[in-house]
């Protein structure tokens, strides 16, 4: 059959046909994504995280906290969403990607961890969500994304331990109980603490006994961020007029600690304060080391008895001498 159309017209028709076919090949797959109803074709994602969490980094704690974020797919199609969880100072763990059905929400958990030496204060965790595919196809009209922040508070802590040095033992009334302590502190903030000595009677009484004078200098410890170590001296003057033995212990307490009802088994100063001994020259008449030995408690009676005997003996000698003089006269 003879071609009745000019070659120029035929070429123009073929060119338009080619353009239409190319356009259909490009947008055809996305035409399948358009809902029958007037749904949204463009990818969409929103993210909302819990506002603030606190992490305890003190010794013995887990130094972790678990929080959550909610992702919402507002498009009309299933979406693949990639997640990026980042912080400059904290370690974070969470899913790297999730799949969210059309019109659905999904909650994800995020674990936040901190080092023990992290300074107390407020920090941020950034969470980003980005749509990577819609209905299994990478969208050609641009990717949707959203971000949110999680505020993280690192709680303050100060933790101190102390060790009591040597001292105490059996002392005589009027002597000084002297000893020292060494202190070691960990802290993630600048802080202060103080220590004081307390006396505990062996009977369990923690009331400060009459006559004992605490002459110790103040034991105040300045603790910088990161911790420190220190030493303190303690001196307690015992009463010189003690009339009976006092036995118990000295405990050192950090500010705010409660006084024990009995002497602990360790980290204390055990003391026994005895009344002053009575002696003649270098001879000790009272006390455990006196000439009366285990009868030292009865020393006053014995001494009194001896004194009476001596007085009577002196009187007897005096009377005898006078009688002799009378007889001689």
Short mmCIF file of the C-alpha atoms (twelve columns), coordinates in Angstrom:
data_MODEL
# 
_entry.id   MODEL 
# 
loop_
_atom_site.group_PDB 
_atom_site.id 
_atom_site.type_symbol 
_atom_site.label_atom_id 
_atom_site.label_alt_id 
_atom_site.label_comp_id 
_atom_site.label_asym_id 
_atom_site.label_seq_id 
_atom_site.Cartn_x 
_atom_site.Cartn_y 
_atom_site.Cartn_z 
_atom_site.pdbx_PDB_model_num 
ATOM 1   C CA . UNK A 1   0.000  0.000  0.000   1 
ATOM 2   C CA . UNK A 2   1.284  3.450  -0.758  1 
ATOM 3   C CA . UNK A 3   2.179  5.684  2.175   1 
ATOM 4   C CA . UNK A 4   -0.283 8.575  2.077   1 
ATOM 5   C CA . UNK A 5   1.421  10.512 5.009   1 
ATOM 6   C CA . UNK A 6   4.455  12.640 4.450   1 
ATOM 7   C CA . UNK A 7   7.643  11.400 6.084   1 
ATOM 8   C CA . UNK A 8   7.818  14.494 8.363   1 
ATOM 9   C CA . UNK A 9   4.419  13.752 9.890   1 
ATOM 10  C CA . UNK A 10  5.350  10.103 10.402  1 
ATOM 11  C CA . UNK A 11  8.535  11.101 12.214  1 
ATOM 12  C CA . UNK A 12  6.638  13.505 14.481  1 
ATOM 13  C CA . UNK A 13  4.124  10.836 15.459  1 
ATOM 14  C CA . UNK A 14  6.889  8.371  16.232  1 
ATOM 15  C CA . UNK A 15  8.697  10.959 18.389  1 
ATOM 16  C CA . UNK A 16  5.615  11.691 20.504  1 
ATOM 17  C CA . UNK A 17  4.931  7.963  20.864  1 
ATOM 18  C CA . UNK A 18  8.461  7.389  22.103  1 
ATOM 19  C CA . UNK A 19  8.151  10.166 24.717  1 
ATOM 20  C CA . UNK A 20  4.871  8.732  26.001  1 
ATOM 21  C CA . UNK A 21  6.366  5.258  26.301  1 
ATOM 22  C CA . UNK A 22  9.425  6.570  28.160  1 
ATOM 23  C CA . UNK A 23  7.194  8.570  30.560  1 
ATOM 24  C CA . UNK A 24  5.058  5.507  31.245  1 
ATOM 25  C CA . UNK A 25  8.144  3.433  31.946  1 
ATOM 26  C CA . UNK A 26  9.354  6.017  34.467  1 
ATOM 27  C CA . UNK A 27  6.145  6.766  36.355  1 
ATOM 28  C CA . UNK A 28  4.404  3.468  35.719  1 
ATOM 29  C CA . UNK A 29  5.648  1.698  38.868  1 
ATOM 30  C CA . UNK A 30  4.587  4.634  41.019  1 
ATOM 31  C CA . UNK A 31  1.173  4.729  39.457  1 
ATOM 32  C CA . UNK A 32  0.620  1.348  41.072  1 
ATOM 33  C CA . UNK A 33  1.228  2.991  44.446  1 
ATOM 34  C CA . UNK A 34  -1.581 5.539  44.119  1 
ATOM 35  C CA . UNK A 35  -4.447 4.377  46.330  1 
ATOM 36  C CA . UNK A 36  -7.841 3.863  44.803  1 
ATOM 37  C CA . UNK A 37  -9.158 6.364  47.308  1 
ATOM 38  C CA . UNK A 38  -7.530 9.752  47.614  1 
ATOM 39  C CA . UNK A 39  -4.701 8.525  49.912  1 
ATOM 40  C CA . UNK A 40  -1.275 10.094 50.274  1 
ATOM 41  C CA . UNK A 41  1.382  8.856  47.897  1 
ATOM 42  C CA . UNK A 42  4.322  10.921 49.159  1 
ATOM 43  C CA . UNK A 43  6.391  9.159  51.865  1 
ATOM 44  C CA . UNK A 44  5.905  10.535 55.367  1 
ATOM 45  C CA . UNK A 45  7.353  9.793  58.814  1 
ATOM 46  C CA . UNK A 46  7.207  11.483 62.221  1 
ATOM 47  C CA . UNK A 47  9.165  10.616 65.373  1 
ATOM 48  C CA . UNK A 48  8.502  11.609 68.972  1 
ATOM 49  C CA . UNK A 49  10.751 10.539 71.873  1 
ATOM 50  C CA . UNK A 50  10.396 10.599 75.643  1 
ATOM 51  C CA . UNK A 51  11.524 14.029 76.771  1 
ATOM 52  C CA . UNK A 52  14.057 13.296 79.527  1 
ATOM 53  C CA . UNK A 53  15.648 10.367 81.378  1 
ATOM 54  C CA . UNK A 54  18.100 10.168 84.292  1 
ATOM 55  C CA . UNK A 55  21.156 7.918  84.493  1 
ATOM 56  C CA . UNK A 56  22.779 6.940  87.801  1 
ATOM 57  C CA . UNK A 57  26.538 6.459  87.379  1 
ATOM 58  C CA . UNK A 58  27.489 5.950  91.031  1 
ATOM 59  C CA . UNK A 59  29.573 2.869  91.995  1 
ATOM 60  C CA . UNK A 60  27.440 -0.268 91.955  1 
ATOM 61  C CA . UNK A 61  24.775 1.178  89.651  1 
ATOM 62  C CA . UNK A 62  23.985 -0.137 86.163  1 
ATOM 63  C CA . UNK A 63  24.875 3.262  84.622  1 
ATOM 64  C CA . UNK A 64  22.147 2.698  82.020  1 
ATOM 65  C CA . UNK A 65  18.618 3.869  81.289  1 
ATOM 66  C CA . UNK A 66  16.011 2.643  78.805  1 
ATOM 67  C CA . UNK A 67  13.746 5.069  76.986  1 
ATOM 68  C CA . UNK A 68  11.539 4.964  73.903  1 
ATOM 69  C CA . UNK A 69  10.524 6.783  70.731  1 
ATOM 70  C CA . UNK A 70  7.286  6.496  68.729  1 
ATOM 71  C CA . UNK A 71  7.394  6.398  64.908  1 
ATOM 72  C CA . UNK A 72  4.273  7.146  62.863  1 
ATOM 73  C CA . UNK A 73  3.743  6.348  59.160  1 
ATOM 74  C CA . UNK A 74  1.201  8.835  57.844  1 
ATOM 75  C CA . UNK A 75  1.431  7.633  54.219  1 
ATOM 76  C CA . UNK A 76  -0.872 5.161  52.554  1 
ATOM 77  C CA . UNK A 77  1.827  2.547  52.054  1 
ATOM 78  C CA . UNK A 78  4.206  0.341  53.992  1 
ATOM 79  C CA . UNK A 79  7.508  2.109  54.652  1 
ATOM 80  C CA . UNK A 80  11.040 0.999  55.395  1 
ATOM 81  C CA . UNK A 81  12.610 3.469  57.818  1 
ATOM 82  C CA . UNK A 82  16.302 3.734  58.772  1 
ATOM 83  C CA . UNK A 83  17.263 5.059  62.187  1 
ATOM 84  C CA . UNK A 84  20.333 6.930  63.388  1 
ATOM 85  C CA . UNK A 85  20.814 7.251  67.180  1 
ATOM 86  C CA . UNK A 86  23.781 9.411  68.137  1 
ATOM 87  C CA . UNK A 87  25.338 11.190 71.124  1 
ATOM 88  C CA . UNK A 88  28.749 12.781 71.635  1 
ATOM 89  C CA . UNK A 89  29.186 11.702 75.263  1 
ATOM 90  C CA . UNK A 90  26.881 8.704  75.741  1 
ATOM 91  C CA . UNK A 91  26.687 5.174  74.365  1 
ATOM 92  C CA . UNK A 92  23.378 4.311  72.717  1 
ATOM 93  C CA . UNK A 93  21.815 1.096  71.453  1 
ATOM 94  C CA . UNK A 94  18.681 0.733  69.346  1 
ATOM 95  C CA . UNK A 95  17.331 -0.668 66.051  1 
ATOM 96  C CA . UNK A 96  19.000 0.421  62.829  1 
ATOM 97  C CA . UNK A 97  15.854 0.072  60.684  1 
ATOM 98  C CA . UNK A 98  12.162 -0.792 61.059  1 
ATOM 99  C CA . UNK A 99  9.155  -1.523 58.834  1 
ATOM 100 C CA . UNK A 100 5.951  0.391  59.519  1 
ATOM 101 C CA . UNK A 101 2.597  -0.412 57.935  1 
ATOM 102 C CA . UNK A 102 0.505  2.306  56.316  1 
ATOM 103 C CA . UNK A 103 -1.133 4.584  58.869  1 
ATOM 104 C CA . UNK A 104 0.437  2.701  61.810  1 
ATOM 105 C CA . UNK A 105 2.712  3.726  64.702  1 
ATOM 106 C CA . UNK A 106 5.657  1.772  66.095  1 
ATOM 107 C CA . UNK A 107 7.451  2.196  69.438  1 
ATOM 108 C CA . UNK A 108 11.177 1.471  69.636  1 
ATOM 109 C CA . UNK A 109 13.355 1.084  72.735  1 
ATOM 110 C CA . UNK A 110 16.689 2.858  73.137  1 
ATOM 111 C CA . UNK A 111 19.294 1.965  75.780  1 
ATOM 112 C CA . UNK A 112 21.525 4.795  76.984  1 
ATOM 113 C CA . UNK A 113 24.769 4.057  78.855  1 
ATOM 114 C CA . UNK A 114 27.278 6.383  80.520  1 
ATOM 115 C CA . UNK A 115 30.759 5.999  81.959  1 
ATOM 116 C CA . UNK A 116 31.260 6.230  85.722  1 
ATOM 117 C CA . UNK A 117 33.551 9.232  85.375  1 
ATOM 118 C CA . UNK A 118 31.087 11.246 83.299  1 
ATOM 119 C CA . UNK A 119 30.518 14.636 84.878  1 
ATOM 120 C CA . UNK A 120 27.087 15.328 86.285  1 
ATOM 121 C CA . UNK A 121 24.915 17.449 84.013  1 
ATOM 122 C CA . UNK A 122 22.552 17.421 81.042  1 
ATOM 123 C CA . UNK A 123 23.318 15.718 77.720  1 
ATOM 124 C CA . UNK A 124 21.495 15.076 74.439  1 
ATOM 125 C CA . UNK A 125 20.795 12.016 72.292  1 
ATOM 126 C CA . UNK A 126 19.738 12.744 68.699  1 
ATOM 127 C CA . UNK A 127 17.384 10.296 66.965  1 
ATOM 128 C CA . UNK A 128 16.826 10.578 63.190  1 
ATOM 129 C CA . UNK A 129 14.347 8.605  61.077  1 
ATOM 130 C CA . UNK A 130 14.426 8.472  57.255  1 
ATOM 131 C CA . UNK A 131 12.152 6.650  54.828  1 
ATOM 132 C CA . UNK A 132 14.228 4.463  52.523  1 
ATOM 133 C CA . UNK A 133 11.431 2.778  50.547  1 
ATOM 134 C CA . UNK A 134 7.672  2.909  50.085  1 
ATOM 135 C CA . UNK A 135 5.954  -0.346 49.245  1 
ATOM 136 C CA . UNK A 136 9.348  -1.842 48.477  1 
ATOM 137 C CA . UNK A 137 10.234 0.876  45.969  1 
ATOM 138 C CA . UNK A 138 12.572 3.790  46.503  1 
ATOM 139 C CA . UNK A 139 10.385 6.876  46.049  1 
ATOM 140 C CA . UNK A 140 11.376 9.074  43.125  1 
ATOM 141 C CA . UNK A 141 9.764  12.203 44.510  1 
ATOM 142 C CA . UNK A 142 12.143 12.563 47.478  1 
ATOM 143 C CA . UNK A 143 12.712 10.870 50.854  1 
ATOM 144 C CA . UNK A 144 10.880 11.830 54.054  1 
ATOM 145 C CA . UNK A 145 12.719 12.252 57.367  1 
ATOM 146 C CA . UNK A 146 12.224 13.551 60.896  1 
ATOM 147 C CA . UNK A 147 14.357 14.027 64.045  1 
ATOM 148 C CA . UNK A 148 13.865 14.360 67.783  1 
ATOM 149 C CA . UNK A 149 16.057 14.714 70.873  1 
ATOM 150 C CA . UNK A 150 16.213 12.868 74.192  1 
ATOM 151 C CA . UNK A 151 17.437 14.840 77.182  1 
ATOM 152 C CA . UNK A 152 19.669 12.805 79.511  1 
ATOM 153 C CA . UNK A 153 20.526 13.927 83.036  1 
ATOM 154 C CA . UNK A 154 23.593 12.377 84.658  1 
ATOM 155 C CA . UNK A 155 22.810 12.333 88.381  1 
ATOM 156 C CA . UNK A 156 25.338 13.706 90.870  1 
ATOM 157 C CA . UNK A 157 27.068 11.301 93.242  1 
ATOM 158 C CA . UNK A 158 29.768 11.441 95.894  1 
ATOM 159 C CA . UNK A 159 30.996 8.243  97.517  1 
ATOM 160 C CA . UNK A 160 33.630 8.199  100.290 1 
ATOM 161 C CA . UNK A 161 35.287 5.459  102.355 1 
ATOM 162 C CA . UNK A 162 37.577 5.898  105.339 1 
ATOM 163 C CA . UNK A 163 40.035 3.694  107.211 1 
ATOM 164 C CA . UNK A 164 40.880 4.210  110.889 1 
ATOM 165 C CA . UNK A 165 44.550 4.017  111.878 1 
ATOM 166 C CA . UNK A 166 46.095 2.640  115.046 1 
ATOM 167 C CA . UNK A 167 45.477 4.088  118.477 1 
ATOM 168 C CA . UNK A 168 43.519 3.643  121.669 1 
ATOM 169 C CA . UNK A 169 44.138 0.747  124.018 1 
ATOM 170 C CA . UNK A 170 44.262 1.082  127.819 1 
ATOM 171 C CA . UNK A 171 44.880 4.646  128.996 1 
ATOM 172 C CA . UNK A 172 44.916 6.446  132.318 1 
ATOM 173 C CA . UNK A 173 42.446 9.215  133.068 1 
ATOM 174 C CA . UNK A 174 43.719 12.558 131.785 1 
ATOM 175 C CA . UNK A 175 45.554 11.048 128.813 1 
ATOM 176 C CA . UNK A 176 44.659 11.781 125.169 1 
ATOM 177 C CA . UNK A 177 43.093 9.324  122.738 1 
ATOM 178 C CA . UNK A 178 44.931 10.078 119.498 1 
ATOM 179 C CA . UNK A 179 44.540 8.498  116.055 1 
ATOM 180 C CA . UNK A 180 44.174 9.341  112.355 1 
ATOM 181 C CA . UNK A 181 41.977 8.271  109.446 1 
ATOM 182 C CA . UNK A 182 42.608 8.077  105.696 1 
ATOM 183 C CA . UNK A 183 39.765 9.039  103.342 1 
ATOM 184 C CA . UNK A 184 39.179 8.133  99.689  1 
ATOM 185 C CA . UNK A 185 36.342 9.714  97.665  1 
ATOM 186 C CA . UNK A 186 34.874 9.257  94.180  1 
ATOM 187 C CA . UNK A 187 32.625 11.935 92.717  1 
ATOM 188 C CA . UNK A 188 31.347 13.270 89.401  1 
ATOM 189 C CA . UNK A 189 30.849 16.793 90.714  1 
ATOM 190 C CA . UNK A 190 32.468 19.300 93.053  1 
ATOM 191 C CA . UNK A 191 31.274 18.612 96.589  1 
ATOM 192 C CA . UNK A 192 32.279 18.571 100.260 1 
ATOM 193 C CA . UNK A 193 31.920 16.219 103.205 1 
ATOM 194 C CA . UNK A 194 33.078 16.116 106.829 1 
ATOM 195 C CA . UNK A 195 33.894 13.521 109.474 1 
ATOM 196 C CA . UNK A 196 33.558 13.560 113.263 1 
ATOM 197 C CA . UNK A 197 34.402 11.221 116.146 1 
ATOM 198 C CA . UNK A 198 31.808 9.704  118.476 1 
ATOM 199 C CA . UNK A 199 32.227 7.675  121.648 1 
ATOM 200 C CA . UNK A 200 30.189 4.517  122.181 1 
ATOM 201 C CA . UNK A 201 30.071 2.905  125.612 1 
ATOM 202 C CA . UNK A 202 30.413 -0.872 125.779 1 
ATOM 203 C CA . UNK A 203 26.888 -0.921 127.177 1 
ATOM 204 C CA . UNK A 204 25.631 0.591  123.908 1 
ATOM 205 C CA . UNK A 205 25.155 4.194  125.000 1 
ATOM 206 C CA . UNK A 206 26.163 6.715  122.321 1 
ATOM 207 C CA . UNK A 207 25.691 9.779  124.544 1 
ATOM 208 C CA . UNK A 208 28.905 11.774 124.817 1 
ATOM 209 C CA . UNK A 209 30.329 10.890 128.269 1 
ATOM 210 C CA . UNK A 210 30.854 13.662 130.784 1 
ATOM 211 C CA . UNK A 211 34.360 15.080 131.004 1 
ATOM 212 C CA . UNK A 212 35.644 13.844 127.633 1 
ATOM 213 C CA . UNK A 213 36.820 16.770 125.473 1 
ATOM 214 C CA . UNK A 214 37.051 16.440 121.677 1 
ATOM 215 C CA . UNK A 215 40.048 18.595 120.717 1 
ATOM 216 C CA . UNK A 216 40.197 17.369 117.119 1 
ATOM 217 C CA . UNK A 217 40.627 19.897 114.293 1 
ATOM 218 C CA . UNK A 218 37.782 20.085 111.776 1 
ATOM 219 C CA . UNK A 219 37.841 17.200 109.288 1 
ATOM 220 C CA . UNK A 220 36.391 18.897 106.192 1 
ATOM 221 C CA . UNK A 221 37.096 17.281 102.826 1 
ATOM 222 C CA . UNK A 222 36.856 19.245 99.563  1 
ATOM 223 C CA . UNK A 223 36.051 16.820 96.735  1 
ATOM 224 C CA . UNK A 224 36.624 17.940 93.137  1 
ATOM 225 C CA . UNK A 225 35.009 16.285 90.123  1 
ATOM 226 C CA . UNK A 226 36.810 12.944 89.766  1 
ATOM 227 C CA . UNK A 227 37.440 12.383 93.487  1 
ATOM 228 C CA . UNK A 228 40.247 12.889 95.986  1 
ATOM 229 C CA . UNK A 229 42.014 11.435 99.036  1 
ATOM 230 C CA . UNK A 230 42.715 13.028 102.421 1 
ATOM 231 C CA . UNK A 231 43.843 12.386 106.010 1 
ATOM 232 C CA . UNK A 232 42.456 13.695 109.313 1 
ATOM 233 C CA . UNK A 233 43.773 13.679 112.893 1 
ATOM 234 C CA . UNK A 234 41.593 13.158 115.972 1 
ATOM 235 C CA . UNK A 235 42.375 13.906 119.631 1 
ATOM 236 C CA . UNK A 236 40.047 13.312 122.581 1 
ATOM 237 C CA . UNK A 237 41.176 14.390 126.059 1 
ATOM 238 C CA . UNK A 238 39.933 12.046 128.778 1 
ATOM 239 C CA . UNK A 239 38.814 13.455 132.163 1 
ATOM 240 C CA . UNK A 240 41.530 13.493 134.828 1 
ATOM 241 C CA . UNK A 241 39.027 13.050 137.645 1 
ATOM 242 C CA . UNK A 242 37.491 9.853  136.319 1 
ATOM 243 C CA . UNK A 243 36.239 7.870  139.292 1 
ATOM 244 C CA . UNK A 244 35.495 4.578  137.520 1 
ATOM 245 C CA . UNK A 245 36.730 2.747  134.450 1 
ATOM 246 C CA . UNK A 246 35.187 3.767  131.119 1 
ATOM 247 C CA . UNK A 247 35.339 1.157  128.370 1 
ATOM 248 C CA . UNK A 248 34.056 1.405  124.815 1 
ATOM 249 C CA . UNK A 249 35.204 2.608  121.406 1 
ATOM 250 C CA . UNK A 250 35.650 5.639  119.192 1 
ATOM 251 C CA . UNK A 251 33.878 5.559  115.820 1 
ATOM 252 C CA . UNK A 252 34.361 8.040  113.001 1 
ATOM 253 C CA . UNK A 253 31.246 8.979  111.055 1 
ATOM 254 C CA . UNK A 254 30.715 10.838 107.826 1 
ATOM 255 C CA . UNK A 255 28.332 13.765 108.041 1 
ATOM 256 C CA . UNK A 256 24.754 12.493 108.187 1 
ATOM 257 C CA . UNK A 257 25.588 8.931  109.246 1 
ATOM 258 C CA . UNK A 258 23.807 7.502  112.279 1 
ATOM 259 C CA . UNK A 259 25.660 6.545  115.446 1 
ATOM 260 C CA . UNK A 260 25.811 2.757  115.983 1 
ATOM 261 C CA . UNK A 261 24.175 1.288  119.085 1 
ATOM 262 C CA . UNK A 262 27.215 -0.872 119.798 1 
ATOM 263 C CA . UNK A 263 30.875 -0.923 118.886 1 
ATOM 264 C CA . UNK A 264 31.462 -2.281 115.364 1 
ATOM 265 C CA . UNK A 265 33.815 -5.189 114.956 1 
ATOM 266 C CA . UNK A 266 36.250 -3.289 112.725 1 
ATOM 267 C CA . UNK A 267 37.406 0.179  111.672 1 
ATOM 268 C CA . UNK A 268 37.103 1.572  115.229 1 
ATOM 269 C CA . UNK A 269 39.397 2.561  118.099 1 
ATOM 270 C CA . UNK A 270 38.854 0.371  121.169 1 
ATOM 271 C CA . UNK A 271 39.698 2.173  124.408 1 
ATOM 272 C CA . UNK A 272 39.690 1.530  128.140 1 
ATOM 273 C CA . UNK A 273 40.147 4.524  130.408 1 
ATOM 274 C CA . UNK A 274 41.093 3.776  134.035 1 
ATOM 275 C CA . UNK A 275 41.080 6.206  136.983 1 
ATOM 276 C CA . UNK A 276 44.380 7.776  137.930 1 
ATOM 277 C CA . UNK A 277 46.503 5.559  140.173 1 
ATOM 278 C CA . UNK A 278 47.596 6.601  143.682 1 
ATOM 279 C CA . UNK A 279 51.268 6.076  144.430 1 
ATOM 280 C CA . UNK A 280 54.143 6.887  146.777 1 
ATOM 281 C CA . UNK A 281 57.087 7.942  144.732 1 
ATOM 282 C CA . UNK A 282 57.499 5.352  142.021 1 
ATOM 283 C CA . UNK A 283 55.322 2.813  143.839 1 
ATOM 284 C CA . UNK A 284 51.933 2.455  142.221 1 
ATOM 285 C CA . UNK A 285 49.263 1.687  144.784 1 
ATOM 286 C CA . UNK A 286 46.272 1.516  142.413 1 
ATOM 287 C CA . UNK A 287 45.689 0.303  138.858 1 
ATOM 288 C CA . UNK A 288 46.389 -3.040 137.200 1 
ATOM 289 C CA . UNK A 289 50.135 -2.596 137.590 1 
ATOM 290 C CA . UNK A 290 49.970 -1.628 141.277 1 
ATOM 291 C CA . UNK A 291 51.500 -3.600 144.132 1 
ATOM 292 C CA . UNK A 292 48.004 -4.830 144.954 1 
ATOM 293 C CA . UNK A 293 47.650 -6.594 141.599 1 
ATOM 294 C CA . UNK A 294 44.170 -7.993 141.077 1 
ATOM 295 C CA . UNK A 295 43.057 -6.447 144.402 1 
ATOM 296 C CA . UNK A 296 43.634 -2.931 143.102 1 
ATOM 297 C CA . UNK A 297 39.916 -2.172 143.305 1 
ATOM 298 C CA . UNK A 298 40.119 -2.715 147.088 1 
ATOM 299 C CA . UNK A 299 43.254 -0.580 147.363 1 
ATOM 300 C CA . UNK A 300 41.525 2.314  149.157 1 
ATOM 301 C CA . UNK A 301 40.237 -0.076 151.870 1 
ATOM 302 C CA . UNK A 302 43.620 -1.747 152.249 1 
ATOM 303 C CA . UNK A 303 45.411 1.599  152.392 1 
ATOM 304 C CA . UNK A 304 42.902 2.863  154.935 1 
ATOM 305 C CA . UNK A 305 43.397 -0.208 157.081 1 
ATOM 306 C CA . UNK A 306 47.153 0.142  156.919 1 
ATOM 307 C CA . UNK A 307 46.869 3.811  157.827 1 
ATOM 308 C CA . UNK A 308 44.743 2.976  160.884 1 
ATOM 309 C CA . UNK A 309 47.259 0.354  161.995 1 
ATOM 310 C CA . UNK A 310 50.108 2.830  161.572 1 
ATOM 311 C CA . UNK A 311 48.278 5.484  163.543 1 
ATOM 312 C CA . UNK A 312 47.535 3.039  166.360 1 
ATOM 313 C CA . UNK A 313 51.136 1.867  166.331 1 
ATOM 314 C CA . UNK A 314 52.386 5.441  166.577 1 
ATOM 315 C CA . UNK A 315 49.992 6.164  169.440 1 
ATOM 316 C CA . UNK A 316 51.120 2.972  171.198 1 
ATOM 317 C CA . UNK A 317 54.791 3.898  170.851 1 
ATOM 318 C CA . UNK A 318 54.136 7.414  172.119 1 
ATOM 319 C CA . UNK A 319 52.214 6.176  175.175 1 
ATOM 320 C CA . UNK A 320 54.931 3.599  175.920 1 
ATOM 321 C CA . UNK A 321 57.661 6.254  175.847 1 
ATOM 322 C CA . UNK A 322 55.727 8.506  178.208 1 
ATOM 323 C CA . UNK A 323 55.267 5.680  180.737 1 
ATOM 324 C CA . UNK A 324 59.010 4.963  180.664 1 
ATOM 325 C CA . UNK A 325 59.770 8.608  181.339 1 
ATOM 326 C CA . UNK A 326 57.369 8.613  184.264 1 
ATOM 327 C CA . UNK A 327 58.927 5.505  185.753 1 
ATOM 328 C CA . UNK A 328 62.391 6.945  185.357 1 
ATOM 329 C CA . UNK A 329 61.328 10.050 187.223 1 
# 
